[in-house]
Amino acid sequence: MGKNSTSKPTSIGLADSIVGAWNTSNRVTIFLLNGLPAELWDAKIPGEPRRSIRMLAAHLHNCRVGWLRTLGAPHGLRVPKPVDRYKVKPRELTAALELSGADMAALLKFGCEHGGMIPPTPKYVWRNLPLDVGHVLGYFVGHEGHHRGQIVMLARQLGHRLPAEITGGMWHWVKLSKEN
């Protein structure tokens, strides 16, 4: 429960809250990647010279695709195509993240519509993630937050300290929650 400017209690439904939180996290990911200097895209990760920031960024979308294939496709939900982690361009990845972000939101909404649980599927063999929407949201946001932090740290290690507008802007969730 929150309060609006007239001090009347307000409420929000579970699906709107869960999906809204996911959509904001997705916008944070896209905001960060759109703020990366072009020269960082192919920068090699220190200690892992066969991996680049491009590959790490592509991993975010491709993981979503894997989860959607596992948890969503058997229920008739759309699964976007993965991106080529070696060749994807920043603009292409942004478009892919917008699509997979919407598909992840649809998966979470589906779970909310099924009593707060994503029904297990035969493809879900890992079985180490509880399928209630709270845990699923927490896992997805935690995973992406981890990799966003890696990207910020790698930029700094590679001599490209990101501007405060980017690193600070990632924490403007109220503003980002209102964007379409």
C-alpha positions as CSV (number, residue, x, y, z in Angstrom):
1,M,0.0,0.0,0.0
2,G,1.3,3.4,-0.9
3,K,0.0,6.9,-0.5
4,N,-0.8,9.3,-3.3
5,S,-0.8,13.1,-3.0
6,T,-4.3,13.1,-1.4
7,S,-3.1,10.6,1.3
8,K,-5.7,8.0,0.2
9,P,-4.4,4.5,0.3
10,T,-3.6,3.0,-3.1
11,S,-3.0,-0.6,-4.2
12,I,-1.7,-2.4,-7.1
13,G,-2.4,-6.0,-8.3
14,L,0.2,-8.7,-8.1
15,A,0.5,-9.1,-11.8
16,D,0.9,-5.3,-12.3
17,S,3.6,-5.2,-9.6
18,I,5.5,-8.2,-10.8
19,V,5.4,-7.3,-14.5
20,G,6.1,-3.6,-13.7
21,A,9.2,-4.5,-11.7
22,W,10.4,-6.8,-14.6
23,N,9.8,-4.1,-17.2
24,T,11.8,-1.6,-15.2
25,S,14.7,-4.0,-14.8
26,N,14.6,-4.6,-18.5
27,R,14.7,-0.8,-19.2
28,V,17.7,-0.5,-16.8
29,T,19.6,-3.2,-18.8
30,I,18.8,-1.5,-22.1
31,F,19.7,1.9,-20.6
32,L,23.1,0.6,-19.6
33,L,23.9,-1.1,-22.9
34,N,22.8,2.0,-24.9
35,G,25.2,4.1,-22.8
36,L,28.2,2.0,-23.5
37,P,30.9,3.6,-25.7
38,A,31.2,1.9,-29.0
39,E,34.8,0.9,-28.4
40,L,33.8,-1.2,-25.5
41,W,31.5,-3.5,-27.5
42,D,34.4,-5.7,-28.7
43,A,36.6,-5.1,-25.7
44,K,38.1,-8.4,-24.4
45,I,37.3,-9.3,-20.8
46,P,40.4,-9.2,-18.7
47,G,41.4,-12.8,-17.8
48,E,39.1,-14.2,-20.5
49,P,40.5,-13.0,-23.8
50,R,38.1,-15.2,-25.8
51,R,35.1,-13.3,-24.4
52,S,34.0,-9.7,-25.1
53,I,31.5,-7.3,-23.6
54,R,29.4,-7.9,-26.7
55,M,29.2,-11.6,-25.8
56,L,28.3,-10.8,-22.2
57,A,25.5,-8.4,-23.3
58,A,24.2,-11.0,-25.8
59,H,24.1,-13.6,-23.0
60,L,21.3,-11.6,-21.3
61,H,19.0,-12.0,-24.3
62,N,20.0,-15.6,-25.0
63,C,19.4,-16.6,-21.4
64,R,15.9,-15.1,-21.6
65,V,15.3,-17.1,-24.8
66,G,16.4,-20.3,-22.9
67,W,14.0,-19.7,-20.1
68,L,11.2,-18.8,-22.4
69,R,11.8,-22.0,-24.4
70,T,11.8,-24.0,-21.2
71,L,9.0,-22.4,-19.2
72,G,6.9,-20.5,-21.8
73,A,6.9,-22.4,-25.1
74,P,5.1,-25.5,-23.7
75,H,2.3,-23.2,-22.6
76,G,2.0,-21.5,-26.0
77,L,4.0,-18.4,-25.2
78,R,6.2,-16.8,-27.9
79,V,10.0,-17.5,-27.8
80,P,12.2,-15.0,-29.7
81,K,15.2,-16.0,-31.7
82,P,18.6,-15.9,-30.0
83,V,21.2,-13.5,-31.2
84,D,24.7,-14.3,-32.5
85,R,26.9,-13.4,-29.5
86,Y,29.9,-12.9,-31.9
87,K,28.2,-10.6,-34.4
88,V,25.1,-8.9,-32.8
89,K,25.3,-5.1,-33.1
90,P,24.2,-2.8,-30.3
91,R,21.0,-1.7,-32.1
92,E,20.1,-5.3,-32.9
93,L,20.6,-6.3,-29.3
94,T,18.4,-3.5,-28.0
95,A,15.6,-4.6,-30.3
96,A,16.1,-8.2,-29.2
97,L,16.1,-7.2,-25.5
98,E,12.9,-5.2,-26.0
99,L,11.3,-8.3,-27.6
100,S,12.5,-10.8,-25.0
101,G,11.7,-8.4,-22.3
102,A,8.1,-8.3,-23.4
103,D,8.1,-12.1,-23.7
104,M,9.5,-12.4,-20.2
105,A,6.8,-10.0,-18.9
106,A,4.2,-12.3,-20.7
107,L,5.6,-15.3,-18.9
108,L,5.4,-13.6,-15.5
109,K,1.9,-12.4,-16.2
110,F,1.0,-16.0,-17.2
111,G,2.3,-17.1,-13.8
112,C,0.2,-14.5,-12.0
113,E,-2.9,-15.7,-13.9
114,H,-2.2,-19.2,-12.7
115,G,-2.3,-18.5,-9.0
116,G,1.1,-16.9,-8.8
117,M,2.9,-20.0,-10.2
118,I,4.3,-20.7,-13.6
119,P,3.2,-24.3,-14.2
120,P,6.1,-26.6,-14.5
121,T,6.8,-28.1,-17.9
122,P,8.5,-31.3,-19.1
123,K,11.3,-29.1,-20.4
124,Y,12.1,-27.8,-16.9
125,V,14.6,-30.3,-15.7
126,W,16.9,-28.0,-13.7
127,R,14.3,-27.8,-10.9
128,N,16.5,-25.5,-8.8
129,L,14.3,-22.4,-9.2
130,P,11.0,-22.3,-7.4
131,L,8.4,-21.3,-10.0
132,D,6.3,-18.9,-8.0
133,V,6.4,-15.5,-9.7
134,G,8.3,-13.8,-6.8
135,H,11.2,-16.2,-7.0
136,V,11.2,-16.2,-10.8
137,L,11.2,-12.4,-10.9
138,G,14.0,-12.3,-8.2
139,Y,16.1,-14.7,-10.2
140,F,15.7,-12.9,-13.5
141,V,16.4,-9.5,-12.0
142,G,19.3,-10.8,-9.9
143,H,20.9,-12.5,-12.9
144,E,20.7,-9.3,-15.0
145,G,21.8,-7.1,-12.2
146,H,24.9,-9.3,-11.7
147,H,25.8,-8.9,-15.4
148,R,25.1,-5.2,-15.4
149,G,27.5,-4.8,-12.5
150,Q,30.1,-6.8,-14.4
151,I,29.7,-4.6,-17.4
152,V,30.2,-1.4,-15.4
153,M,33.2,-2.9,-13.6
154,L,34.7,-4.1,-16.9
155,A,34.3,-0.7,-18.5
156,R,36.2,0.8,-15.5
157,Q,38.9,-1.8,-15.7
158,L,39.3,-1.2,-19.4
159,G,39.8,2.6,-18.9
160,H,36.3,3.7,-19.8
161,R,34.7,4.8,-16.6
162,L,31.1,5.3,-17.5
163,P,29.6,8.8,-16.9
164,A,27.5,9.3,-13.8
165,E,24.5,9.9,-16.0
166,I,24.8,6.2,-16.9
167,T,25.9,4.6,-13.6
168,G,23.6,6.8,-11.6
169,G,20.8,6.6,-14.1
170,M,20.6,2.9,-13.7
171,W,19.2,3.5,-10.2
172,H,16.4,5.9,-11.3
173,W,13.8,3.2,-11.2
174,V,10.9,5.6,-10.6
175,K,11.7,7.5,-13.8
176,L,12.4,4.2,-15.7
177,S,9.3,2.6,-14.4
178,K,7.2,5.3,-16.2
179,E,8.8,4.9,-19.6
180,N,7.1,2.9,-22.3
